Amino acid sequence: NEGGAGAKAEKLRRPTLEEEISPTDWNFFKSKWNRYKRSAKLSGQDVLDQLWACMSEGLERQCHDHGASVDTTTEEQLLGLMKAMSIRGVNKLCNVVEFLNLKQNENETIQKFISRVRGQALTCDFKIKCSKVGCSQESSYADKLSSHIIVRGLYDPDIQEDVLKIAATTEEDLDLKKITEVVLAQETGIRSRKLLNDEMGLYKLSQHQTQKRNRHAD
């Protein structure tokens, strides 16, 4: 009874972690680990056993040599050590420079480009501390910077121009959510228009071939 009420959901594969990865790769692994842990309903010692099994042999040996233990190291401590051991040595300034130079590739969808920008922003830790005396709160300005990078890095100059026109005619600053909505709508419109033109071209070609066959039949 495939697809019926008794069908079981496919089990998620345990994520893996290698050495010499980027901060963005680490964020991706952490997200996959959280999904896997929830899906597998891990608890207690199983959490640590499965987390150790995520590591490549080289990374596992590094964590072990730095004092991590299956019996005494907590999940939070092991994740911190895994992050420190796996991410290649790149300082924060390099991450920021890479973020500022992001541009949409020719065949890259806007949605994928936006995801790439937001993922890189996470590695830069764009936060500012409250200036009030005694206040320890921090505010993130990652979304504001990401919106600027997205507009500047758009591959299609027509979409970029449309966003700038909207920004020039509104009193409020365009936030990341609004910019995302605008550029996705523009991309969808361009794709739909191209598809329509292709269909019209095929229709005209079909008409021409039909008329040509009719003339030969006469």
N, C-alpha and C positions, 0 to 999 in steps of 0.2 A: 504493500500500500504506500507507494512513493508519494511524498508530498502531503500525506495525510496527517491527522492530528498526532499520530504516534511517531512521526519522523523525528529523528534526533539531529540536533544542530551539529555541524562538523566542528571537531575540536581545533582550537587554534594551535599553530605550531609554536614551540618555545623559541623566543627570539635569541639571537646570537650576538656576541660582542667581540670585536677584534681589537687589535692594538693600532696605534697611529691613526685614529679617527679625528674628525673635526668636531667642534662643539655642536654644530647642527646635527651631525650623526648621533651624538650622545643624546640630544633631546628626543630624537626619533626613537632610539632604543628605549629610553625611559618610558615613552608613551606606549610602545609595544609591550614592554614588561608589565605595565599597569593593567593593560587589557588582558594579557595572558593570565596574570595572577587572579584577576576577577573572574575570568571565564573558567579557569581550572579550579576555582574556589579553594585556593591554597590558604593554609593557615599553619601556625606553629612552625615546627622544624621543616616542614615541606617547603615553606617559603625560601628558607636559606639554601636548602639542598638544590632546589630548582634554579635559584639565582646563581649559585656556584656553577651549575651545569650550563649556564648561558655563555660562560667565558671560554675563549680560545685557551688552549693549553698554556701558551706563553703568558697570557694575561692572568690566568689562574695561578701560575707559579709566582708571578710578581706580587699578587695580593697575599699569597701565602708567605712569601719571604718578607713582606712588610708587616707581618704579625697578625694577619686575619686568620680567624679560626672558625671552624664549623660550629663549635660548641659555645664560644663566648662572644663572637662578633654579631651585632644586630644587623638587620636588613639595612637600616639607614647608614650605619657605619660602613658596611660592605659596599653599598652603592656609592658612597663618597670616595672610597678607595678605588673602586672600579673606574670612576670618572677621572680621578687624578692619574691613574696608571694608563688609561686608554687614550686620552686626548693628547695629540701631538703638541709639542711645545710651541704655541703661538700666543703672543701676548695680546692684551685687550686692544691695543692700538691697531694691530694688524686686522683684527676682526672688524673694527670700525671702518678702516680704510676699504676693506672688502665690501662692507655694507654700502658705503657711499658710492662705490663704483658699479653697483648692480644695474644691469640693463636687460630688458627682455630680448630673448633670442628670436631669430626670424620665424621659426616654426613652433615657438613656445606659446601655449595658450596664456591668456591674461590671468586666468585663475591659477595656473601653475606658477607664473611669475610672481603674483601676489603672495602665494604661499612661500616661495623662496625668499622674498624680501622679509616677510614676518618671521620666518625661521631664523634668518641671519640676525635679525634685530634682537632675538632672544639671547644670542651669544654675546651681545655688546653690553647688556645690562644698563640700558638707558634709564637711569633713575636719578632723581634729585631729592635731597633731604629737605624737610620743612625748615624754614629759616627762623621760626618762632623759638624763643628760648624755652627749653624743656620739652620740645616736641621732637619725637624720634621717628615720626612717620616719613615714608618715602613715596614719591609719586612717579609713575612711569610716564615718559614722554615718547615711548617707542612707537606708538600708533601715529603720532603727529609726524615724526620723522619718516616713518614708513610711507605715509601718504605722499610726502614730497618726493621720495625716491621712486615710487611707483609712477607718478606723473612724469617725472623727468626721464625715467628709463623706458617709457612705452616705445615699442618699435614702430607702430603706425603713427605717423605725424598727424593724420586727420583726426584720430581718436584723441590724441594729445591736445590738439587745437580745440576740439569740442569741450574737453574738460576745462581748459583754461578760459574759454568763453563763459562757461557756467560760473566759474569762480569769479569772473570779472563782473557778473551781473547779479550776484547775491551779496547781501550785506554780511552774512555769517561765513566763517571759514568752513571750507569743505572738510569734513572729517573723513577718517579712513573708511567708515561704513558707506558714506555717500559716494565717495570716489569709486569704491569697489562696485557699487550698484551701477554707476554711470558707465564705467569702462566695460563691464560685463554686458550691459545692454547694448552698447555700441558694437562690441564684438559679435554679439548674437545677430544684430541687424545686418552687419556686413556679411556674415556667413549665410544668413537667410537670403539676402539679395543676390549673392553669388550663386546659391543653389537655384533660385528662381530663374536667373539668367541662363544657367546651364540647361535647365528644363525647357526654357523657351527656345534655346538653340537647338536642342534635340527635337522639339516639336516642329520647328521650321524645317529642319533637315528631313524629318519624316514626311512632312507635307511635300517637299521638293521631290523626294524619291517616289512618292505616290503619284504625283503629277507626271513625273518622267516615265513611269511604268504605263500610265494611262495613254500618254502620247504614243508610245511604242505599240500599245495594243491597238490604237486606231490605225 
